[in-house]
């Protein structure tokens, strides 16, 4: 009986990515086998036909098939070509089965969160990189990154000398990375600390989550800024905190507006999220005085201080902390690349020890190999050169954005005095920037509507964040022109 042959047109490649074609072919074949679309014994399309269908060299297909033979997914047969391996070692996945609905138990209803359904978050389109005018915050321009230096650091971290660290299951932090934080990162913010006061985290978000988890072990009354970073507000509510927001002005949070009974204040003092306002020294001193007098904790999110190309950033609030009232969250993700997901939490040694135990139960520790690679990248000077190049480039982009905004209906109402990577923009009264953002996608423009940053009813709709870290300088003027043109239709 003739074996069925798999048609070439069931396979495809994603030409929008930079991933190797041979890798994509292997993954597509494996997926078809594990999902039972390609059954054991079935003949694969010939390398010639599949290469012609995919538009690749025949050798690319042949090499992919040979690798799959060595892995046990395919078998090579003389004259008939390649067949799907008939082996019991492959765990085939069921296709088309439907799971029971989760409402079959009252216990599931207790697990599901109303906060999740009501959550307001900053969402960017998945294909934002393919659009010509992406004013997206928190993403990087990969052309600025030294890939060669990073690969060399990865190679060093993979060496025999460092293998024990990478392979270990101990909940330890990389000593080289901790040393760099203590000797280079924290002093730049005016902070002194010891080893037992620093914890490596999976980004600043993980650091904030650990702080929130610890603080909400007992009922917690917390304060967030309004507007504020949406994930901090959501995490507090998720963990059961009673949260109140305090409006910010051009100088940041107003300490006098913090209500009595507050137990924790979450702030972005050096670079308010999202407006970029800097908390004045007088307000910082007042906030810390109140923390001591009223017995509350301050959690400081010190993101993006490295992007200081206009003037030096203000010292961190933690630098003024004489009474161990401040928990400080920092990150390498914004400065190096967002997918790195490495940050740190700084605080009193007993609190950091408790946070480490909590982290151990959640995820043990950030990957050792990633920590060591980052440590080499930092210690060998690549990070400092990267910061130099990014500051120079972002200064050009900021200037281009400010100049392009002049003469438009858009008003720049917030921007970090020291630099940063975004501007806080106000459209004319009555403009809904959520609807504006949707309309702009048709023009190839991505903006971040301001609605998710605000809390409570009757919040303004006219604000949006204009990020410039991921858009080339020569496209900024045209992108802003398109925004202004669309705004005119909403007025």
C-alpha positions, 0 to 999 in steps of 0.5 A: 500500500502506497504511503501518503505524501504530505503536500508541500503547501502545508509548510510555510515560512515567516519572512517578517522575522530574522530567524534562520530559514532552516530553523523555521523549516525544522520547527514547522515539520516538528509541529506538524508531526507532534500535532498528528497532521503528519502521521508516522510513515507519511512521505515528506515532500521532496527537497526540490518541491519544498524548496521551490514552494518556500522559495529557498535553496534546496540545500537549506531544506536538505540540511533541515531534513538531515537534522530532523533525522538525527533527532528522530523525527524523520527517517531517510529511505533510499529512493523514496526520500524522507518519511515521518519516523514511526517511533513510540519515543515521540509524544504526539499531541491531541488535536481538536479536544475541548477542555471543560469550562472553568465555571464547573466549580465555585472554587474557580470563581473564587480564583478569577479576578474582577481586577483582571477584567477591569484592568486598564493597560498600555497595549501596543499592536503586535506588528508595531515594528512593521509600522513606519512611525512607532512612537512606542515607549520602553522599546529599543532601537536594535541598531544602537546595540553592540551585538558583537560585544554581547555575543562575546560576553555570552561566550565568556559566560558559557565558559568552563570557569563560569559553568558552575554558576550557570548550572547551580540551583542555589538561590544566589545572585551573581557576585560580579553583578551585585558588585557592579550594582554596589560600585557603579550603579547605586553611587550614580544615584547617590546611594550606598549599600552593602551586599545584604541590602541588594537583591537581583530580580527579574526586572523592576516589575518583579522588584515592585511585586516582591515589595507589594507581596511583603507589604500586603501580608497584613492589610495595607493602605497604599498611595499611588500617583495619579496618573501613574504606572498602571501595573503598580496600581494593578499589582496593589489591588490584585494583592488586596491593598486599599489604594488611593491615588494622589494627583501630581502637578508639574513638580510631582507628588504633593506630600501634603495630599497624602491622607492620614493612615497611609502605610505605603507610598509608591512613587517615581520621584526622579522621573514621574511615570508618565509625565516625566516631572521631577519631585523637588528636593523640598517635597522629597525632604517633606515626604521622608519627614512624613514617612518617619513621623507617620510610620509609612514606607516609600517604594521608589521606582527609579526607572530611566535615570540613565537617559540623562542627556540634557542635565544630570538627573536628581539623586534618588530619593533613597540617597536621602533616606536616613531612617531606612524608610525607602525600598528602591527598585532599579532595572537594566532593562530600559537601558540595555534591552527590555527583554533582558528582564534583570533588575534589583531591589535595595532596602534594609538587610532584613527586608531583603532577606525576606524578599529573597525567601519570597523570590526563592519560592516563586522562581528560585533566582534569575538565570545564572547565565544571564546574570553573568553575561550582563555582569561581563557586559557591564564590567567590560565597559560595553554598557557605558559606551551604549549609554553614551551612544543612546544619549547622543541619539535620543537627544537628537530625537527629542529635539526633532520631536520638540521642533515638530510639535511647534505650530501643531495643535499638540501641547507638550505638558510633561517631559523629563528635564534631564532627558528620558525617552518620551514626551507627555502630550495633550491634544485639544480638549475633547479629543479621545486619544484612544479613538485617535490612536486607533485612527492613527494606525491606518496612517502607520503611526503608533501612540500610547493613549493616556487613559490607562495611566489615570485612576477613577472616574471622569478622568481626562481623555486628551493625553497620550505618551509619545515615545521616541526610543524606537523610531528613527529621528528622520521619521519623527517630523512626518509622524507628528504631522500625521498625528496633528492631521488626525487630531484636526478631524477630532476637533 
